[in-house]
Amino acid sequence: MKKTYLLEGLCCANCAAKIETGINKLDGIDKATISFLTSKLVIETAEEPSKELLKKIEKVVHKVEPDVEMKEI
Amino acid sequence: MKRRIKRLTAAGAVFAAACLLRTFSAEVPELAELAVFLAAYLMAGYKVLRKAARNILRGSVFDENFLMAVASIGAFCIGEYPEAVAVMLFYQVGECFEDFAVGKSRKSITDLMNIRPDSANLLEAGADGELVRQVSPEEVPAGSLILVRPGEKIPLDGIVEEGTSLVDTAALTGESVPRDVETGSEILSGCINLSGVLKVRVTKPFGESTVSKILDLVENATMKKARTENFITRFAAVYTPVVVLAAVVLAVAPPLLVEGAVFSDWLYRALNFLVVSCPCALVISVPLSFFGGIGGASRAGILVKGSSYLELMAQAKIAVLDKTGTLTRGVFHVETLHPVNVSEDFLLKAAAAAEMHSGHPIAQSLKRAAEERGLLSAVSSIDDVNEKAGFGVTAMAEVDGRACRIAAGNRKLMAEEGIKPTHGEAEPAGTVVHVAVDGSYAGYILIADQLKPDAEEAVAGLRAQGVQTVMLTGDSSEAAHAAAQKLGIDRVDSQLLPGDKVEKVEELLAGLEGGRESGTKHRGRLVFVGDGINDAPVLARADVGIAMGGLGSDAAIEAADIVIMNDEPSKIPLIMEISRKTMTIVRQNIVFALGIKLLVLMLSAIGYANMWMAVFADVGVSVLAIINSFRAMSVKEK
């Protein structure tokens, strides 16, 4: 299952890379990719991502870039 | 952004004043001087300091904010006030520029793909005739009727029900000549209606329309990252900690171990290291270059599904080209008629009569030729049709009012019928259909597929770039060799069944693996170009699969890595060129950024570099790399 999120306010390529690595380490994520230039995060998961998982993802994002807002699209 | 620029300008002014103060008036007390510099510093950098503090609390240490904060505070501590302010100020100016560049690049890509229609004019049956209602394209179901006025974007795929017009397809195909459409023509969303009002019957909902597919594809293109891109991110993750560690060692070790070493001197060198340790220039310029290359390609009507394909394409050694539909038009037509003892018309009539009910492309071409000459009316009561795959057709039919038994097919069919064709022994390109009427030979018809006008240019372009060309085809070897010779193709494999093509590609791949030069990291890549309809397995097996004529064919967009939107094979060398140029820019950026950084690190270590140089190695290099990456977007117009 593939889901795409917009990371609004993502402004540093290195941070994008760090967030990507961080999310990839989470349990339940098969693959996560961030395209810095389109500010999009795509996650692949076996099943519909749970609320806890999304919270964890958001935590990773905010740890690196506190001002980024994550929106599902 | 504007506020940031104002803030930085103000900080810059205070900084300049502070510098003047320092140079011209020696009597100013140290403390006052410090105060002015500190003011400039805080104005420029308070946000960075805040971020650094917050990120440390959150447990992420090696981020840019932290490095810059430590470097500048360190500079203050050893009394290098101007440097401290400069580090912070220029770091921020660089950031501003980076944001600006990224924003500009994002925007130019969206402009490039500015094909998303805003609204559709839905036609509805009202009380007094038809009503036009403006709705969003997503709301229009398939089967409804829409109105497209001149100058409007066609919002959904459909078929013209009423009206004629010229349609600009440049956004999809890169083709600058507008296309004529009339009642019954298929039109695609994303094109622009130029001259006439059109009523269009919608065939697909918005989500499945061409425009959505293409937008989706281009927007997600950056998800399939190239190896270089992944390498650079991994590199950055190691680079920063290593340089920071080196900085710590540099600050502490020499003063302790070397006699006469001054701590503040070495600390200054170490602070330089911190400034240079920022990996931004590398990390940002590489994807930006790929993004530019993909954008430039899509402007030329070539969709690339990921930066990794540009990378692979640039390493191509072999281009395998499918013949039918790729190099040729894929449409058979009657080339010449060679009657024996009958008239040309009779020969064609007889052949068309026998093939009348067949769906085979060759049969279709015979029927079309007969129709064009107005001969079909002379053919009637076709009966007893017997189609033998791989041989031909036999049938009973009345031709010119005379009932006769017709056999039309290849040499094998003739042999079976006990007929010895007297002509057509050494016929070159094309397919030969022998015709016998009532047991006697009536001659043969030569049917051929036409080469596309730019096929020769395409092959020449590939060869000029050092790529070996191989043509695969199911055609007879004569036809294949004739075409190959005309085009200048290096190698031909003919009479292949669809399954054989995969095998041939595997063979070539194995050859590339074997022929790999020692010392190189990867073998040469194999590119396969097909029409995307029945080549899916081969497209998938090749390193890069390119589908031709993606416009309107979902299968092609699905199966291929790169889609050429119109049918032009000359786009193959073009995308090769774009790939190579993009990779050159990527390499330039990596070498340049790393080179400058290493140079400044070395100079810092031996004490020859000051903090100004370090700031340049960080910010200046980013800016230059970004500007360089913009070049990837421009595609030579031909």
Interface residues (C-beta under 8 A of the other chain):
Chain A: C11 C12 A13 N14 C15 A17 K18 E20 T21 T33 S35 F36 L37 T38 K40 V42 H62 K63 V64 P66
Chain B: K51 R54 N55 R58 G59 S60 D63 E64 E98 D99 V102 S105 R106 I109 E219 N220 T222 M223 K225 T233 A236 A237 P279 C280 V283 I284 P287 L288 F291
